[in-house]
């Protein structure tokens, strides 16, 4: 049997991953500074053309983790608040987190666009599935008012 609080575990896992990517931005930027590939002024208005690709990719990946995952966080929160967490929802939530982490790993390492695309599509379809499963509980809560 699934407890309602279990839905918060994949949420926390994705939050933790997002912070790891944030730390990698700092590490990659400091590494570029140390190697004298950039100066601090290269980051004054974002990132200049002198910033190495590794630092650019980490920053872009971090931004990705702050875009559609917001809908994941909201969906999981609603499932929790509506006491509507099921095993299916929990599996989809963990699957989504796994896909987002896999997307980051590809993006931050070999960066094959086709591999990233497949993971991006799979994660978005998973997120759509989560939201489709949320329709019933939200409808029921709205009708109960």
Helices and strands as residue ranges (DSSP letters): G 4-6, H 7-34, G 40-43, H 53-64, H 69-81, H 87-108, H 113-143
